[in-house]
Amino acid sequence: MSITYLWSREFLSKRSIIWLLFISNALGTVYGYIWYGGQLYTTMMEQPFWLLVFVPDSPTASLFFSLALLMLLYPPKQLAGELFQQLIEALAVVTSVKYGIWAVAIIFAGVSQGSEMVWQDWMLIASHTAMAVEALIFVKLFHIRSSALGVAIAWTLLNDTIDYTFGVFPYLPLPLYDHLGKVEIFTFGLTFFSGFMAWIAVKRSYFRS
């Protein structure tokens, strides 16, 4: 068996594989929201309540991907459901690629500025790299349209704007707070890059189907 079979449409569309990834992503989502517990509490106590939805970036990306997998297992039958599925899939790809890369880059940027690398950082690097990779691989099973992709990019840009306008961006390694402007520029730029990568992946999947 060729190793390329592991990311083929035939292998990825197996219900056992989708269920395995759904369970692992769902558990990761729960863990991610727990990880953000302190920041969620601080935001709730000190900021307007509506900002809470913009605090946990990576867990929400993982939630989108989990929902996208669930809808592969149980496809919607109505047009409204199909449109919702396309939107969730677009959000799953754009945000998973964006925050998967963002977290890894921020960890290494912090280390380059003097932060200590701890074992949790390696766990985060592995899990967030997997987020980005699995999203791009599963595009071939998704039903994303350009309109849904545009909405997903717009939502992610809104999230970036809220994060850095109201200060609810994910906690950074301490040395990076001296370079917050550069982190903000990188974050916005990464949204456009992730949207572009998602667009390329979608176009390639259509071409190969």
C-alpha positions in Angstrom: 0.0 0.0 0.0 1.4 3.4 -1.0 1.7 6.0 1.8 -0.3 8.4 -0.4 -3.3 6.2 0.2 -3.5 7.6 3.7 -4.6 11.0 2.3 -6.6 9.7 -0.6 -10.3 10.3 -0.9 -11.0 6.6 -0.6 -9.2 6.4 2.8 -10.4 9.7 4.2 -14.0 9.0 3.4 -14.1 5.8 5.5 -16.7 6.3 8.3 -14.3 4.8 10.8 -11.6 7.3 9.9 -14.0 10.3 10.1 -15.4 9.1 13.4 -11.8 8.7 14.8 -10.9 12.2 13.7 -14.3 13.6 15.0 -13.7 12.1 18.4 -10.1 13.3 18.7 -11.0 16.8 17.5 -14.1 17.0 19.7 -11.9 16.1 22.7 -9.3 18.6 21.6 -12.0 21.3 21.4 -13.2 20.6 24.9 -9.6 20.7 26.2 -9.0 24.0 24.3 -12.0 25.7 25.9 -10.7 24.5 29.3 -7.3 25.9 28.4 -8.9 29.3 27.7 -10.8 29.2 31.0 -8.8 31.8 32.8 -9.0 34.3 29.9 -12.7 33.6 29.4 -13.3 34.4 33.1 -11.2 37.5 33.0 -13.0 38.7 29.9 -16.4 38.0 31.4 -15.5 40.0 34.5 -13.9 43.0 32.9 -15.2 43.2 29.3 -18.7 43.2 27.6 -20.2 39.8 27.6 -20.4 39.6 23.8 -16.6 39.5 23.5 -16.5 36.0 24.9 -17.2 34.4 21.5 -14.0 36.0 20.2 -11.6 34.8 22.9 -11.0 31.1 22.3 -9.7 31.2 18.7 -8.1 27.7 18.3 -10.8 25.8 20.1 -13.5 27.5 18.0 -11.5 26.5 14.8 -11.4 22.9 16.1 -15.2 23.1 16.8 -15.8 24.2 13.2 -13.8 21.2 12.0 -15.5 18.8 14.3 -18.9 20.0 13.0 -17.7 19.7 9.4 -16.7 16.1 10.1 -20.1 15.4 11.8 -21.9 16.7 8.7 -19.8 14.4 6.5 -21.1 11.5 8.6 -24.7 12.8 8.6 -25.1 15.0 5.5 -28.0 17.6 5.6 -30.9 16.9 3.2 -32.4 20.4 2.9 -30.9 23.4 1.0 -30.5 25.5 4.1 -28.6 22.6 5.7 -26.3 22.3 2.7 -25.6 26.0 2.7 -24.8 25.8 6.4 -22.5 22.8 5.8 -20.6 24.8 3.2 -20.2 27.7 5.6 -19.0 25.5 8.5 -16.6 23.7 6.2 -15.2 27.0 4.9 -14.8 28.3 8.5 -13.1 25.0 9.5 -10.5 25.2 6.7 -9.7 28.9 7.0 -9.5 29.0 10.8 -7.8 25.7 11.3 -5.0 26.6 8.8 -4.8 30.2 10.3 -4.7 29.3 14.0 -2.7 26.1 13.4 0.1 28.1 11.8 -0.3 31.1 14.2 0.1 29.1 17.4 3.3 27.4 16.2 4.8 30.6 14.9 4.0 32.5 18.1 5.6 29.8 20.2 8.8 29.8 18.2 8.8 33.6 18.1 8.5 33.7 21.9 11.4 31.3 22.2 13.5 33.4 19.8 12.9 36.4 22.2 13.9 34.5 25.3 10.9 32.5 26.4 11.5 29.1 27.8 10.3 26.1 25.8 8.3 23.8 28.0 6.6 20.4 27.3 3.2 22.0 26.8 4.6 24.0 24.0 5.6 20.8 22.1 2.1 19.5 22.7 0.7 22.7 21.3 3.0 22.6 18.3 2.0 19.0 17.5 -1.7 19.6 17.9 -1.8 22.9 16.0 0.3 21.6 13.1 -2.2 18.7 12.9 -5.1 21.2 12.8 -3.7 22.9 9.7 -2.7 19.7 7.9 -5.9 17.9 8.4 -8.0 20.8 7.3 -6.1 21.0 4.0 -6.3 17.3 3.5 -10.0 17.0 4.1 -10.9 19.8 1.7 -11.3 17.1 -1.0 -14.3 15.8 0.9 -15.8 19.2 1.6 -18.4 21.1 -0.5 -17.0 24.6 -0.1 -18.2 27.4 -2.5 -16.5 30.7 -3.1 -19.3 32.6 -1.3 -18.9 30.5 1.8 -15.1 31.0 1.6 -15.5 34.7 1.4 -17.8 34.7 4.5 -15.2 32.6 6.4 -12.4 35.0 5.6 -14.5 38.0 6.6 -15.4 36.3 9.9 -11.8 35.6 10.6 -10.8 39.2 9.8 -13.6 40.4 12.1 -12.2 38.1 14.8 -8.7 39.7 14.3 -10.2 43.2 14.5 -12.0 42.4 17.8 -9.0 40.7 19.2 -6.7 43.6 18.8 -9.2 46.4 19.3 -10.5 45.1 22.6 -7.4 43.2 23.7 -8.9 39.8 23.8 -6.3 38.1 21.6 -4.8 34.9 22.9 -2.2 35.3 25.7 1.3 35.7 24.2 4.7 34.7 25.5 5.8 37.7 27.6 8.6 39.0 25.3 6.1 39.3 22.4 4.1 42.0 24.2 6.9 44.4 23.4 6.2 43.6 19.7 2.4 43.6 19.8 2.1 45.7 16.6 4.2 43.1 14.6 2.1 40.3 16.1 -1.1 42.1 15.0 0.2 42.6 11.4 1.3 39.0 11.3 -2.1 37.9 12.5 -4.0 39.8 9.8 -1.6 38.8 7.1 -2.0 35.1 8.1 -5.8 35.4 7.7 -5.3 36.4 4.1 -2.7 33.7 3.6 -5.0 31.0 5.1 -7.9 32.1 2.9 -5.6 31.9 -0.1 -4.4 28.5 0.9 -8.0 27.3 1.4 -9.0 28.7 -2.0 -6.1 26.9 -3.7 -7.0 23.6 -1.9 -10.7 24.0 -2.9 -9.8 24.6 -6.6 -7.4 21.7 -6.7 -10.1 19.4 -5.2 -12.6 20.5 -7.8 -10.0 19.9 -10.6 -9.3 16.4 -9.3 -12.9 15.4 -8.7 
